[in-house]
Amino acid sequence: MSARWIIAVLLVAALPGWAQNRGFAGLGSDSSGFALADPGYRFDFPRDHGTHDAFRIEWWYLTANLRDAAGRDYGAQWTLFRSALAPDKPSDGWTSPQLWMAHAAVTTPDAHYLAERFARDGIGQAGVTAAPFDATIDDWRMRARPGSSGLEDLEITARGNDFAYELSATAEGPLVAHGENGFSTKGAAGQASHYYSQPFYNVSGRLALPEGEVEVSGQAWLDREWSSQPLDRTQTGWDWMALHLDDGRKLMAARVRGATPFVFGSLITPDGQVQTLTDDDLSLRPGSASPPVSWAVAVPAAGLDLSIEAVNPDSRMTTTVPYWEGPVRISGSDAGRGYLEMTGYGR
C-alpha cells in the first residue's frame, strides 16, 4: 500500500461515523477535547488566516466564476481542509495528528474536471502560514503575491489529470464576518463555527483543458471557517450559495438539512457592510432534482427574488466524501453569477 493510500485511510478515519447517523461526514460526532467556537472571540488578522490546530476541522475555500472572451461560463474551485485525528497532541513529522485533504475542480457547461490530494502534517507536504499567507499541498498553491502579505492579492494554482489553472485574485473590498462577529450558528442546538469571507475578488488567469488553453476573468469568493462540531447528530448535510449580484451586492445563503432545517445567511453591500439573515429574512426553495440544481432564493425586505440555475447540472465531486459543487447563473429580480455547494446527498 502506497504512502498516499495510507494517508487516505487515515483521513477517513479522522471523520468518524461519516456513514453513520452523526451528521454529514461525521461533523456531528462528539467533539470532546477539541476547542469549541466562542461567541466572545474576535478575529485577529493576519493570525486567523493561518491554522487553528485546537479545532477539529477547518478550511480555506475559494470558488471563482469565470468567463472567456466569447462569454462562455467556467467555474474553478480550490479547497484545502485540515482535520485533526485527536485533540491536544502536538507532534512533529509522521506522528502529527493533523491531516490535510484538498480538492480542485474546473467546470464548463459540458464537463466537470476534478482532483483530490491527501497529506500528513509535519513532513513538508502541506500546510498553511498566516503571513505572508501561503497554503499549499504538493504542487497546488494559494499564496500572497510578491509585495503583499494577507489575502488581498493571491496567486492560485492547481492541476489534475485533465485540467490545470493559474489564477490571480485581487480583493476590491474588505473581509466580512458572518453571524455575530464571525460566530456562525448552524442549528437550534447551538453548534457553531468561526466564519469569515473575502467575497470581493476580481480574478484573471488561464485554464488548461483537454480542448486547449483559455484566458478567463471574473469574480471569486474565499471562505475561511473552523469548528469542532458544526452539525448535530440529526443534521445530514447542507446547501450553501455564494452569489455575486450585478449591482455589487453579495449574498451568502445556506440551509442545514435535518429534522428541523436551519436557514442562515449574510447580505453584503458593495462596501462590505453585512446584514445577518435568519429564516425570518431568507427563503431557499429547492427544485425537484436530487441534489437540486435549481433554486428559488428570496430576501423580501431587500427586494431579492432570485432564480438559481447550475451552469452544469452534473457537477458532482466524486471525492472520498462526495458532494456537489459548481457555478450557477442568477436571474429574476437581479442578475449575476455564483457558486452552489450541496452535501449529504450521497454519490
BALOBA-1460 file (C-alpha; in Angstrom, 3 decimals):
// residues 347
<rec num="1" residu="m" x="0.000" y="0.000" z="0.000"/>
<rec num="2" residu="s" x="1.482" y="3.345" z="-1.040"/>
<rec num="3" residu="a" x="2.010" y="6.214" z="1.391"/>
<rec num="4" residu="r" x="-0.766" y="8.179" z="-0.309"/>
<rec num="5" residu="w" x="-3.333" y="5.424" z="0.215"/>
<rec num="6" residu="i" x="-2.248" y="5.100" z="3.837"/>
<rec num="7" residu="i" x="-2.871" y="8.821" z="4.264"/>
<rec num="8" residu="a" x="-6.291" y="8.492" z="2.598"/>
<rec num="9" residu="v" x="-7.292" y="5.725" z="5.003"/>
<rec num="10" residu="l" x="-6.124" y="7.783" z="7.974"/>
<rec num="11" residu="l" x="-8.059" y="10.835" z="6.799"/>
<rec num="12" residu="v" x="-11.296" y="8.900" z="6.501"/>
<rec num="13" residu="a" x="-10.623" y="7.526" z="9.989"/>
<rec num="14" residu="a" x="-10.398" y="11.120" z="11.166"/>
<rec num="15" residu="l" x="-14.022" y="11.617" z="10.146"/>
<rec num="16" residu="p" x="-15.670" y="9.073" z="12.445"/>
<rec num="17" residu="g" x="-19.092" y="7.794" z="11.523"/>
<rec num="18" residu="w" x="-19.384" y="9.593" z="8.207"/>
<rec num="19" residu="a" x="-21.528" y="6.694" z="7.029"/>
<rec num="20" residu="q" x="-23.438" y="6.643" z="10.327"/>
<rec num="21" residu="n" x="-26.130" y="8.921" z="11.707"/>
<rec num="22" residu="r" x="-23.720" y="11.537" z="13.018"/>
<rec num="23" residu="g" x="-24.265" y="14.360" z="10.595"/>
<rec num="24" residu="f" x="-22.541" y="14.809" z="7.247"/>
<rec num="25" residu="a" x="-19.067" y="13.209" z="7.209"/>
<rec num="26" residu="g" x="-19.069" y="12.817" z="10.976"/>
<rec num="27" residu="l" x="-19.261" y="16.557" z="11.619"/>
<rec num="28" residu="g" x="-21.987" y="15.901" z="14.200"/>
<rec num="29" residu="s" x="-19.906" y="13.411" z="16.187"/>
<rec num="30" residu="d" x="-18.538" y="14.041" z="19.661"/>
<rec num="31" residu="s" x="-16.055" y="16.915" z="19.969"/>
<rec num="32" residu="s" x="-14.664" y="16.132" z="23.431"/>
<rec num="33" residu="g" x="-11.212" y="17.574" z="23.943"/>
<rec num="34" residu="f" x="-11.332" y="19.909" z="20.952"/>
<rec num="35" residu="a" x="-11.795" y="23.666" z="21.179"/>
<rec num="36" residu="l" x="-15.305" y="24.985" z="20.573"/>
<rec num="37" residu="a" x="-16.376" y="28.141" z="18.789"/>
<rec num="38" residu="d" x="-16.647" y="31.038" z="21.250"/>
<rec num="39" residu="p" x="-19.188" y="33.859" z="20.731"/>
<rec num="40" residu="g" x="-16.795" y="36.237" z="22.504"/>
<rec num="41" residu="y" x="-13.920" y="35.591" z="20.088"/>
<rec num="42" residu="r" x="-12.788" y="38.429" z="17.813"/>
<rec num="43" residu="f" x="-10.841" y="37.848" z="14.631"/>
<rec num="44" residu="d" x="-7.162" y="38.750" z="14.650"/>
<rec num="45" residu="f" x="-5.586" y="39.226" z="11.215"/>
<rec num="46" residu="p" x="-3.282" y="38.065" z="9.788"/>
<rec num="47" residu="r" x="-3.099" y="35.372" z="12.505"/>
<rec num="48" residu="d" x="-6.525" y="33.933" z="11.671"/>
<rec num="49" residu="h" x="-5.547" y="33.360" z="8.047"/>
<rec num="50" residu="g" x="-3.430" y="30.509" z="9.437"/>
<rec num="51" residu="t" x="-4.298" y="27.260" z="11.213"/>
<rec num="52" residu="h" x="-6.283" y="26.667" z="14.412"/>
<rec num="53" residu="d" x="-4.986" y="23.264" z="15.416"/>
<rec num="54" residu="a" x="-7.034" y="23.059" z="18.631"/>
<rec num="55" residu="f" x="-10.186" y="22.786" z="16.486"/>
<rec num="56" residu="r" x="-11.100" y="19.550" z="14.730"/>
<rec num="57" residu="i" x="-11.638" y="20.870" z="11.211"/>
<rec num="58" residu="e" x="-11.111" y="23.990" z="9.139"/>
<rec num="59" residu="w" x="-10.893" y="25.012" z="5.516"/>
<rec num="60" residu="w" x="-9.627" y="27.567" z="3.007"/>
<rec num="61" residu="y" x="-12.234" y="27.524" z="0.245"/>
<rec num="62" residu="l" x="-12.077" y="29.568" z="-2.967"/>
<rec num="63" residu="t" x="-14.629" y="29.462" z="-5.781"/>
<rec num="64" residu="a" x="-14.318" y="31.537" z="-8.957"/>
<rec num="65" residu="n" x="-16.924" y="32.412" z="-11.579"/>
<rec num="66" residu="l" x="-15.077" y="32.947" z="-14.846"/>
<rec num="67" residu="r" x="-15.750" y="33.759" z="-18.497"/>
<rec num="68" residu="d" x="-13.662" y="33.710" z="-21.641"/>
<rec num="69" residu="a" x="-13.595" y="36.399" z="-24.336"/>
<rec num="70" residu="a" x="-16.659" y="34.851" z="-26.013"/>
<rec num="71" residu="g" x="-18.691" y="34.993" z="-22.786"/>
<rec num="72" residu="r" x="-18.638" y="31.240" z="-22.070"/>
<rec num="73" residu="d" x="-19.031" y="30.393" z="-18.376"/>
<rec num="74" residu="y" x="-16.479" y="28.458" z="-16.352"/>
<rec num="75" residu="g" x="-16.029" y="27.723" z="-12.682"/>
<rec num="76" residu="a" x="-12.891" y="26.989" z="-10.670"/>
<rec num="77" residu="q" x="-12.605" y="25.592" z="-7.145"/>
<rec num="78" residu="w" x="-9.558" y="25.418" z="-4.816"/>
<rec num="79" residu="t" x="-10.120" y="23.944" z="-1.351"/>
<rec num="80" residu="l" x="-7.766" y="22.876" z="1.433"/>
<rec num="81" residu="f" x="-9.138" y="21.071" z="4.503"/>
<rec num="82" residu="r" x="-7.291" y="20.432" z="7.778"/>
<rec num="83" residu="s" x="-8.640" y="17.698" z="10.048"/>
<rec num="84" residu="a" x="-7.315" y="16.597" z="13.452"/>
<rec num="85" residu="l" x="-7.193" y="12.938" z="14.411"/>
<rec num="86" residu="a" x="-7.049" y="13.778" z="18.117"/>
<rec num="87" residu="p" x="-7.055" y="16.897" z="20.315"/>
<rec num="88" residu="d" x="-4.107" y="18.398" z="22.183"/>
<rec num="89" residu="k" x="-1.394" y="16.202" z="20.712"/>
<rec num="90" residu="p" x="1.235" y="18.482" z="19.180"/>
<rec num="91" residu="s" x="3.973" y="16.497" z="17.492"/>
<rec num="92" residu="d" x="6.275" y="16.503" z="14.507"/>
<rec num="93" residu="g" x="6.675" y="14.503" z="11.332"/>
<rec num="94" residu="w" x="4.565" y="11.420" z="10.729"/>
<rec num="95" residu="t" x="3.330" y="11.454" z="14.333"/>
<rec num="96" residu="s" x="1.403" y="14.697" z="13.766"/>
<rec num="97" residu="p" x="-2.363" y="14.271" z="14.315"/>
<rec num="98" residu="q" x="-3.099" y="16.934" z="11.674"/>
<rec num="99" residu="l" x="-4.186" y="15.645" z="8.258"/>
<rec num="100" residu="w" x="-4.796" y="17.537" z="5.030"/>
<rec num="101" residu="m" x="-7.170" y="16.978" z="2.121"/>
<rec num="102" residu="a" x="-7.511" y="19.206" z="-0.938"/>
<rec num="103" residu="h" x="-9.947" y="19.435" z="-3.836"/>
<rec num="104" residu="a" x="-9.587" y="21.313" z="-7.095"/>
<rec num="105" residu="a" x="-12.036" y="21.459" z="-9.975"/>
<rec num="106" residu="v" x="-12.862" y="23.237" z="-13.212"/>
<rec num="107" residu="t" x="-16.431" y="23.274" z="-14.504"/>
<rec num="108" residu="t" x="-17.609" y="24.127" z="-18.013"/>
<rec num="109" residu="p" x="-21.163" y="23.934" z="-19.390"/>
<rec num="110" residu="d" x="-20.254" y="20.497" z="-20.790"/>
<rec num="111" residu="a" x="-17.702" y="18.978" z="-18.387"/>
<rec num="112" residu="h" x="-16.599" y="18.828" z="-14.771"/>
<rec num="113" residu="y" x="-12.938" y="18.056" z="-14.041"/>
<rec num="114" residu="l" x="-11.753" y="17.372" z="-10.507"/>
<rec num="115" residu="a" x="-8.813" y="16.151" z="-8.466"/>
<rec num="116" residu="e" x="-8.163" y="15.248" z="-4.836"/>
<rec num="117" residu="r" x="-4.974" y="15.268" z="-2.752"/>
<rec num="118" residu="f" x="-4.094" y="13.981" z="0.740"/>
<rec num="119" residu="a" x="-1.196" y="14.746" z="3.060"/>
<rec num="120" residu="r" x="0.049" y="14.313" z="6.610"/>
<rec num="121" residu="d" x="1.161" y="17.400" z="8.508"/>
<rec num="122" residu="g" x="4.721" y="17.801" z="9.709"/>
<rec num="123" residu="i" x="6.600" y="16.403" z="6.708"/>
<rec num="124" residu="g" x="6.559" y="19.477" z="4.463"/>
<rec num="125" residu="q" x="3.974" y="18.148" z="2.019"/>
<rec num="126" residu="a" x="1.158" y="20.504" z="3.043"/>
<rec num="127" residu="g" x="0.413" y="23.370" z="5.393"/>
<rec num="128" residu="v" x="-0.637" y="26.982" z="5.820"/>
<rec num="129" residu="t" x="1.274" y="30.010" z="7.061"/>
<rec num="130" residu="a" x="-0.546" y="33.186" z="8.031"/>
<rec num="131" residu="a" x="1.898" y="35.921" z="6.984"/>
<rec num="132" residu="p" x="2.848" y="36.048" z="4.266"/>
<rec num="133" residu="f" x="-0.166" y="33.887" z="3.516"/>
<rec num="134" residu="d" x="0.746" y="30.589" z="1.880"/>
<rec num="135" residu="a" x="-1.497" y="27.499" z="1.647"/>
<rec num="136" residu="t" x="-0.021" y="24.505" z="-0.135"/>
<rec num="137" residu="i" x="-0.368" y="20.778" z="-0.745"/>
<rec num="138" residu="d" x="2.080" y="19.134" z="-3.138"/>
<rec num="139" residu="d" x="2.281" y="21.481" z="-6.140"/>
<rec num="140" residu="w" x="-1.112" y="23.120" z="-5.532"/>
<rec num="141" residu="r" x="-0.791" y="26.560" z="-4.018"/>
<rec num="142" residu="m" x="-2.788" y="29.593" z="-2.925"/>
<rec num="143" residu="r" x="-0.473" y="32.308" z="-1.667"/>
<rec num="144" residu="a" x="0.011" y="36.041" z="-1.324"/>
<rec num="145" residu="r" x="1.565" y="37.541" z="-4.414"/>
<rec num="146" residu="p" x="5.011" y="39.145" z="-4.045"/>
<rec num="147" residu="g" x="4.651" y="42.524" z="-2.347"/>
<rec num="148" residu="s" x="1.515" y="41.537" z="-0.414"/>
<rec num="149" residu="s" x="1.091" y="39.598" z="2.819"/>
<rec num="150" residu="g" x="-2.523" y="38.695" z="3.574"/>
<rec num="151" residu="l" x="-5.483" y="37.664" z="1.431"/>
<rec num="152" residu="e" x="-5.773" y="40.874" z="-0.553"/>
<rec num="153" residu="d" x="-3.701" y="39.706" z="-3.544"/>
<rec num="154" residu="l" x="-3.406" y="35.982" z="-4.326"/>
<rec num="155" residu="e" x="-1.889" y="33.536" z="-6.781"/>
<rec num="156" residu="i" x="-3.833" y="30.260" z="-7.126"/>
<rec num="157" residu="t" x="-2.579" y="27.161" z="-8.952"/>
<rec num="158" residu="a" x="-3.722" y="23.541" z="-9.191"/>
<rec num="159" residu="r" x="-3.756" y="20.668" z="-11.638"/>
<rec num="160" residu="g" x="-5.364" y="17.290" z="-12.209"/>
<rec num="161" residu="n" x="-5.213" y="14.645" z="-14.925"/>
<rec num="162" residu="d" x="-7.442" y="16.642" z="-17.296"/>
<rec num="163" residu="f" x="-7.028" y="20.267" z="-16.234"/>
<rec num="164" residu="a" x="-4.832" y="22.923" z="-14.698"/>
<rec num="165" residu="y" x="-5.219" y="26.568" z="-13.834"/>
<rec num="166" residu="e" x="-3.192" y="29.617" z="-12.905"/>
<rec num="167" residu="l" x="-5.242" y="32.493" z="-11.487"/>
<rec num="168" residu="s" x="-4.563" y="35.870" z="-9.890"/>
<rec num="169" residu="a" x="-7.126" y="37.346" z="-7.493"/>
<rec num="170" residu="t" x="-7.206" y="40.922" z="-6.174"/>
<rec num="171" residu="a" x="-9.640" y="41.961" z="-3.442"/>
<rec num="172" residu="e" x="-11.652" y="45.107" z="-4.177"/>
<rec num="173" residu="g" x="-13.417" y="45.187" z="-0.791"/>
<rec num="174" residu="p" x="-12.944" y="44.220" z="2.862"/>
<rec num="175" residu="l" x="-13.072" y="40.902" z="4.684"/>
<rec num="176" residu="v" x="-16.552" y="40.216" z="6.100"/>
<rec num="177" residu="a" x="-17.606" y="38.293" z="9.219"/>
<rec num="178" residu="h" x="-20.723" y="36.101" z="9.194"/>
<rec num="179" residu="g" x="-23.155" y="35.658" z="12.063"/>
<rec num="180" residu="e" x="-22.402" y="37.654" z="15.194"/>
<rec num="181" residu="n" x="-18.847" y="38.985" z="14.766"/>
<rec num="182" residu="g" x="-17.915" y="35.777" z="12.962"/>
<rec num="183" residu="f" x="-19.687" y="33.368" z="15.341"/>
<rec num="184" residu="s" x="-21.879" y="31.489" z="12.856"/>
<rec num="185" residu="t" x="-24.615" y="29.284" z="14.338"/>
<rec num="186" residu="k" x="-25.529" y="26.188" z="12.330"/>
<rec num="187" residu="g" x="-28.536" y="24.841" z="14.239"/>
<rec num="188" residu="a" x="-31.037" y="25.254" z="17.048"/>
<rec num="189" residu="a" x="-28.827" y="23.180" z="19.366"/>
<rec num="190" residu="g" x="-26.164" y="25.886" z="19.178"/>
<rec num="191" residu="q" x="-23.430" y="24.216" z="17.111"/>
<rec num="192" residu="a" x="-21.322" y="26.933" z="15.535"/>
<rec num="193" residu="s" x="-18.161" y="27.849" z="13.682"/>
<rec num="194" residu="h" x="-15.906" y="30.861" z="13.298"/>
<rec num="195" residu="y" x="-16.568" y="32.086" z="9.761"/>
<rec num="196" residu="y" x="-15.321" y="34.965" z="7.626"/>
<rec num="197" residu="s" x="-15.026" y="35.568" z="3.877"/>
<rec num="198" residu="q" x="-13.352" y="37.642" z="1.227"/>
<rec num="199" residu="p" x="-16.151" y="37.914" z="-1.379"/>
<rec num="200" residu="f" x="-14.731" y="40.823" z="-3.422"/>
<rec num="201" residu="y" x="-12.052" y="39.283" z="-5.632"/>
<rec num="202" residu="n" x="-11.561" y="40.209" z="-9.241"/>
<rec num="203" residu="v" x="-9.831" y="37.310" z="-10.999"/>
<rec num="204" residu="s" x="-7.927" y="36.731" z="-14.210"/>
<rec num="205" residu="g" x="-5.798" y="33.908" z="-15.493"/>
<rec num="206" residu="r" x="-5.581" y="30.794" z="-17.605"/>
<rec num="207" residu="l" x="-7.317" y="27.406" z="-17.709"/>
<rec num="208" residu="a" x="-5.671" y="24.426" z="-19.382"/>
<rec num="209" residu="l" x="-8.345" y="21.959" z="-20.566"/>
<rec num="210" residu="p" x="-8.381" y="18.967" z="-22.935"/>
<rec num="211" residu="e" x="-9.570" y="21.239" z="-25.740"/>
<rec num="212" residu="g" x="-6.765" y="23.743" z="-25.133"/>
<rec num="213" residu="e" x="-5.856" y="26.772" z="-23.066"/>
<rec num="214" residu="v" x="-8.286" y="29.613" z="-22.449"/>
<rec num="215" residu="e" x="-7.839" y="33.056" z="-20.907"/>
<rec num="216" residu="v" x="-10.528" y="33.896" z="-18.366"/>
<rec num="217" residu="s" x="-11.590" y="36.619" z="-15.958"/>
<rec num="218" residu="g" x="-14.322" y="37.061" z="-13.395"/>
<rec num="219" residu="q" x="-15.050" y="37.097" z="-9.670"/>
<rec num="220" residu="a" x="-14.107" y="34.882" z="-6.745"/>
<rec num="221" residu="w" x="-15.152" y="34.268" z="-3.147"/>
<rec num="222" residu="l" x="-12.898" y="32.871" z="-0.406"/>
<rec num="223" residu="d" x="-14.401" y="31.284" z="2.737"/>
<rec num="224" residu="r" x="-12.458" y="30.687" z="5.953"/>
<rec num="225" residu="e" x="-14.136" y="28.566" z="8.598"/>
<rec num="226" residu="w" x="-13.103" y="26.449" z="11.578"/>
<rec num="227" residu="s" x="-15.050" y="24.441" z="14.126"/>
<rec num="228" residu="s" x="-15.077" y="21.187" z="16.091"/>
<rec num="229" residu="q" x="-18.775" y="20.274" z="15.841"/>
<rec num="230" residu="p" x="-20.583" y="22.404" z="13.243"/>
<rec num="231" residu="l" x="-23.530" y="19.980" z="12.976"/>
<rec num="232" residu="d" x="-25.594" y="17.987" z="15.444"/>
<rec num="233" residu="r" x="-26.295" y="14.260" z="15.067"/>
<rec num="234" residu="t" x="-29.649" y="14.801" z="13.337"/>
<rec num="235" residu="q" x="-28.308" y="17.078" z="10.598"/>
<rec num="236" residu="t" x="-27.488" y="15.296" z="7.363"/>
<rec num="237" residu="g" x="-25.914" y="17.949" z="5.147"/>
<rec num="238" residu="w" x="-26.172" y="21.488" z="3.880"/>
<rec num="239" residu="d" x="-26.952" y="23.601" z="0.822"/>
<rec num="240" residu="w" x="-24.752" y="26.711" z="0.522"/>
<rec num="241" residu="m" x="-24.568" y="29.518" z="-2.031"/>
<rec num="242" residu="a" x="-22.153" y="32.387" z="-2.579"/>
<rec num="243" residu="l" x="-23.772" y="34.817" z="-5.005"/>
<rec num="244" residu="h" x="-22.322" y="37.843" z="-6.818"/>
<rec num="245" residu="l" x="-25.139" y="40.194" z="-7.892"/>
<rec num="246" residu="d" x="-24.578" y="42.553" z="-10.799"/>
<rec num="247" residu="d" x="-25.409" y="45.580" z="-8.629"/>
<rec num="248" residu="g" x="-22.345" y="44.825" z="-6.470"/>
<rec num="249" residu="r" x="-24.110" y="43.135" z="-3.567"/>
<rec num="250" residu="k" x="-23.064" y="39.683" z="-2.350"/>
<rec num="251" residu="l" x="-25.318" y="37.068" z="-0.790"/>
<rec num="252" residu="m" x="-24.312" y="34.042" z="1.263"/>
<rec num="253" residu="a" x="-27.370" y="31.830" z="1.707"/>
<rec num="254" residu="a" x="-27.354" y="28.429" z="3.412"/>
<rec num="255" residu="r" x="-29.667" y="25.709" z="4.700"/>
<rec num="256" residu="v" x="-28.596" y="22.901" z="7.025"/>
<rec num="257" residu="r" x="-30.855" y="19.914" z="6.450"/>
<rec num="258" residu="g" x="-32.254" y="17.722" z="9.197"/>
<rec num="259" residu="a" x="-35.367" y="17.122" z="11.249"/>
<rec num="260" residu="t" x="-35.706" y="20.904" z="11.527"/>
<rec num="261" residu="p" x="-33.941" y="22.724" z="8.654"/>
<rec num="262" residu="f" x="-31.835" y="25.675" z="9.785"/>
<rec num="263" residu="v" x="-31.527" y="28.652" z="7.419"/>
<rec num="264" residu="f" x="-28.939" y="31.436" z="7.728"/>
<rec num="265" residu="g" x="-27.137" y="33.917" z="5.531"/>
<rec num="266" residu="s" x="-25.458" y="37.276" z="5.002"/>
<rec num="267" residu="l" x="-26.396" y="40.089" z="2.641"/>
<rec num="268" residu="i" x="-23.302" y="42.181" z="1.927"/>
<rec num="269" residu="t" x="-23.332" y="45.690" z="0.478"/>
<rec num="270" residu="p" x="-20.769" y="46.746" z="-2.168"/>
<rec num="271" residu="d" x="-18.732" y="48.478" z="0.550"/>
<rec num="272" residu="g" x="-18.712" y="45.422" z="2.832"/>
<rec num="273" residu="q" x="-21.496" y="46.133" z="5.331"/>
<rec num="274" residu="v" x="-23.142" y="42.881" z="6.454"/>
<rec num="275" residu="q" x="-26.775" y="42.164" z="7.310"/>
<rec num="276" residu="t" x="-27.138" y="38.831" z="9.098"/>
<rec num="277" residu="l" x="-30.097" y="36.828" z="7.792"/>
<rec num="278" residu="t" x="-32.231" y="34.220" z="9.568"/>
<rec num="279" residu="d" x="-35.137" y="32.103" z="8.347"/>
<rec num="280" residu="d" x="-37.382" y="35.111" z="9.040"/>
<rec num="281" residu="d" x="-35.466" y="37.063" z="6.368"/>
<rec num="282" residu="l" x="-34.327" y="34.424" z="3.901"/>
<rec num="283" residu="s" x="-36.144" y="31.762" z="1.879"/>
<rec num="284" residu="l" x="-34.477" y="28.899" z="-0.029"/>
<rec num="285" residu="r" x="-36.750" y="26.644" z="-2.096"/>
<rec num="286" residu="p" x="-35.084" y="23.743" z="-3.934"/>
<rec num="287" residu="g" x="-36.106" y="22.326" z="-7.277"/>
<rec num="288" residu="s" x="-37.202" y="18.740" z="-7.663"/>
<rec num="289" residu="a" x="-33.892" y="17.077" z="-8.565"/>
<rec num="290" residu="s" x="-31.655" y="15.375" z="-6.003"/>
<rec num="291" residu="p" x="-29.380" y="17.117" z="-5.464"/>
<rec num="292" residu="p" x="-31.432" y="20.152" z="-6.557"/>
<rec num="293" residu="v" x="-29.567" y="22.058" z="-9.263"/>
<rec num="294" residu="s" x="-32.147" y="24.858" z="-9.403"/>
<rec num="295" residu="w" x="-33.303" y="27.050" z="-6.510"/>
<rec num="296" residu="a" x="-35.573" y="29.965" z="-5.706"/>
<rec num="297" residu="v" x="-33.906" y="32.314" z="-3.211"/>
<rec num="298" residu="a" x="-35.660" y="35.331" z="-1.722"/>
<rec num="299" residu="v" x="-34.820" y="38.117" z="0.702"/>
<rec num="300" residu="p" x="-38.114" y="40.056" z="0.546"/>
<rec num="301" residu="a" x="-37.013" y="43.029" z="2.652"/>
<rec num="302" residu="a" x="-34.117" y="43.617" z="0.237"/>
<rec num="303" residu="g" x="-36.272" y="43.177" z="-2.867"/>
<rec num="304" residu="l" x="-34.491" y="39.976" z="-3.888"/>
<rec num="305" residu="d" x="-36.418" y="37.197" z="-5.641"/>
<rec num="306" residu="l" x="-33.782" y="35.120" z="-7.416"/>
<rec num="307" residu="s" x="-33.759" y="32.066" z="-9.657"/>
<rec num="308" residu="i" x="-30.578" y="29.979" z="-9.392"/>
<rec num="309" residu="e" x="-29.605" y="27.535" z="-12.163"/>
<rec num="310" residu="a" x="-26.485" y="25.380" z="-12.414"/>
<rec num="311" residu="v" x="-24.138" y="26.071" z="-15.311"/>
<rec num="312" residu="n" x="-23.544" y="22.304" z="-15.461"/>
<rec num="313" residu="p" x="-26.075" y="20.134" z="-13.578"/>
<rec num="314" residu="d" x="-23.569" y="17.264" z="-13.455"/>
<rec num="315" residu="s" x="-21.010" y="18.921" z="-11.162"/>
<rec num="316" residu="r" x="-20.701" y="16.143" z="-8.602"/>
<rec num="317" residu="m" x="-17.444" y="15.936" z="-6.701"/>
<rec num="318" residu="t" x="-16.861" y="12.187" z="-6.722"/>
<rec num="319" residu="t" x="-14.245" y="12.509" z="-3.994"/>
<rec num="320" residu="t" x="-13.659" y="10.455" z="-0.839"/>
<rec num="321" residu="v" x="-16.521" y="12.332" z="0.815"/>
<rec num="322" residu="p" x="-18.828" y="13.066" z="-2.151"/>
<rec num="323" residu="y" x="-20.753" y="16.311" z="-2.669"/>
<rec num="324" residu="w" x="-21.964" y="18.650" z="-5.435"/>
<rec num="325" residu="e" x="-20.095" y="21.875" z="-6.223"/>
<rec num="326" residu="g" x="-20.415" y="24.116" z="-9.257"/>
<rec num="327" residu="p" x="-21.062" y="27.562" z="-10.731"/>
<rec num="328" residu="v" x="-24.576" y="28.952" z="-11.115"/>
<rec num="329" residu="r" x="-26.311" y="31.691" z="-13.076"/>
<rec num="330" residu="i" x="-28.681" y="34.116" z="-11.342"/>
<rec num="331" residu="s" x="-31.843" y="35.644" z="-12.840"/>
<rec num="332" residu="g" x="-35.090" y="37.124" z="-11.526"/>
<rec num="333" residu="s" x="-35.181" y="40.410" z="-9.654"/>
<rec num="334" residu="d" x="-31.385" y="40.671" z="-10.064"/>
<rec num="335" residu="a" x="-28.832" y="39.033" z="-12.330"/>
<rec num="336" residu="g" x="-25.425" y="37.664" z="-11.505"/>
<rec num="337" residu="r" x="-23.306" y="34.564" z="-11.025"/>
<rec num="338" residu="g" x="-22.267" y="32.469" z="-8.073"/>
<rec num="339" residu="y" x="-21.419" y="29.068" z="-6.643"/>
<rec num="340" residu="l" x="-23.564" y="26.314" z="-5.133"/>
<rec num="341" residu="e" x="-22.390" y="23.572" z="-2.781"/>
<rec num="342" residu="m" x="-24.613" y="20.684" z="-1.629"/>
<rec num="343" residu="t" x="-23.509" y="17.948" z="0.752"/>
<rec num="344" residu="g" x="-25.041" y="14.813" z="2.214"/>
<rec num="345" residu="y" x="-26.969" y="13.665" z="-0.885"/>
<rec num="346" residu="g" x="-24.683" y="10.667" z="-1.469"/>
<rec num="347" residu="r" x="-22.894" y="9.802" z="-4.670"/>
